[in-house]
Amino acid sequence: VRGGVEALQSFAMSLPHGEGGSRASGGPGEAQSARPTPATEALEAGLTSGLKGLAASSVSVFLANQYWPAFRHGLNVSAKTALVVTPFFFNFFLDAEHQLAERRLSEYSRKGPERG
């Protein structure tokens, strides 16, 4: 997971500012912020939990297909594929959204409400 996150993070940082990349000062050769971007944190949280869900669901579907004839003959390939990938997407989007909301809340509480 770390290698994939680092590859996506380096791709995001190579994009011009405003297209997914977030630079500390905006300059191409200047130092970057020590804290990762909210999108990177959300991506990492989503991938971590999504891959756990994918591992559990793929093992479950494999075992059910192997040892349960009603499962093997009652569902087609599309249904079995959906049973494998749905937990990944659910966990990915849920944890990514929670991470974004948590980051937004911490930024808001750190800066305080705008007065005016």
C-alpha positions as CSV (number, residue, x, y, z in Angstrom):
1,V,0.0,0.0,0.0
2,R,2.8,2.4,0.9
3,G,4.5,2.0,-2.5
4,G,1.2,2.7,-4.4
5,V,0.5,5.7,-2.2
6,E,3.9,7.1,-2.7
7,A,3.6,6.7,-6.5
8,L,0.2,8.5,-6.5
9,Q,1.6,11.2,-4.2
10,S,4.5,11.9,-6.5
11,F,2.1,12.0,-9.4
12,A,-0.2,14.4,-7.6
13,M,2.8,16.6,-6.7
14,S,3.9,16.7,-10.3
15,L,0.6,18.3,-11.4
16,P,0.4,22.1,-11.7
17,H,-1.0,23.8,-8.6
18,G,-4.8,23.6,-8.6
19,E,-5.0,20.3,-10.4
20,G,-4.5,18.0,-7.5
21,G,-1.0,19.0,-6.5
22,S,-0.5,21.2,-3.5
23,R,2.8,22.9,-3.0
24,A,3.8,24.8,0.2
25,S,4.8,27.9,-1.7
26,G,3.7,27.1,-5.2
27,G,7.2,27.2,-6.7
28,P,8.4,24.2,-8.7
29,G,11.7,23.8,-6.9
30,E,10.8,25.1,-3.5
31,A,10.4,23.0,-0.3
32,Q,7.1,21.2,0.2
33,S,5.0,21.2,3.3
34,A,5.9,18.6,5.9
35,R,2.2,17.6,6.3
36,P,0.7,15.6,3.5
37,T,-2.2,17.1,1.5
38,P,-5.8,16.2,2.6
39,A,-6.2,14.3,-0.7
40,T,-3.1,12.2,0.0
41,E,-4.3,11.4,3.6
42,A,-7.7,10.4,2.3
43,L,-6.2,8.3,-0.4
44,E,-4.0,6.4,2.0
45,A,-6.9,5.9,4.5
46,G,-9.2,4.7,1.8
47,L,-6.7,2.3,0.2
48,T,-5.7,0.9,3.6
49,S,-9.3,0.0,4.6
50,G,-10.4,-0.8,1.0
51,L,-7.6,-3.4,0.6
52,K,-8.5,-5.0,3.9
53,G,-12.1,-5.3,2.7
54,L,-11.0,-6.7,-0.6
55,A,-8.8,-9.3,1.0
56,A,-11.6,-10.5,3.3
57,S,-14.3,-10.5,0.6
58,S,-12.1,-12.3,-2.0
59,V,-11.2,-15.1,0.5
60,S,-14.8,-15.4,1.5
61,V,-16.1,-15.7,-2.1
62,F,-13.3,-18.1,-3.0
63,L,-14.2,-20.4,0.0
64,A,-17.9,-20.2,-0.6
65,N,-17.4,-21.0,-4.3
66,Q,-15.1,-23.9,-3.4
67,Y,-17.1,-25.6,-0.7
68,W,-20.8,-24.5,-1.2
69,P,-22.4,-25.9,-4.3
70,A,-25.5,-23.7,-4.0
71,F,-23.2,-20.6,-4.1
72,R,-21.2,-22.0,-7.0
73,H,-24.2,-22.8,-9.1
74,G,-26.6,-20.2,-7.9
75,L,-24.6,-17.1,-8.8
76,N,-23.0,-16.1,-12.1
77,V,-19.5,-14.6,-12.5
78,S,-20.8,-11.0,-12.4
79,A,-22.5,-11.5,-9.1
80,K,-19.4,-13.1,-7.6
81,T,-17.3,-10.3,-8.9
82,A,-19.6,-7.8,-7.4
83,L,-19.4,-9.5,-4.0
84,V,-15.6,-9.2,-4.2
85,V,-15.3,-5.6,-5.2
86,T,-18.2,-4.0,-3.4
87,P,-16.5,-4.1,0.1
88,F,-13.4,-2.5,-1.4
89,F,-15.3,0.5,-2.8
90,F,-17.5,0.9,0.3
91,N,-14.5,0.9,2.7
92,F,-12.4,3.1,0.4
93,F,-15.1,5.8,0.0
94,L,-16.2,5.7,3.6
95,D,-12.8,6.1,5.1
96,A,-11.6,8.6,2.5
97,E,-14.6,10.8,3.3
98,H,-14.1,10.4,7.0
99,Q,-10.5,11.4,6.7
100,L,-11.4,14.5,4.6
101,A,-14.0,15.5,7.1
102,E,-11.6,15.0,10.0
103,R,-8.9,17.1,8.3
104,R,-11.5,19.8,7.5
105,L,-12.6,19.9,11.1
106,S,-9.0,20.1,12.4
107,E,-8.2,23.0,10.0
108,Y,-11.4,24.8,10.9
109,S,-10.8,24.4,14.7
110,R,-7.2,25.5,14.3
111,K,-8.0,28.6,12.3
112,G,-11.2,29.4,14.1
113,P,-14.4,30.7,12.6
114,E,-14.2,33.7,10.3
115,R,-15.6,36.9,11.8
116,G,-17.2,39.5,9.8
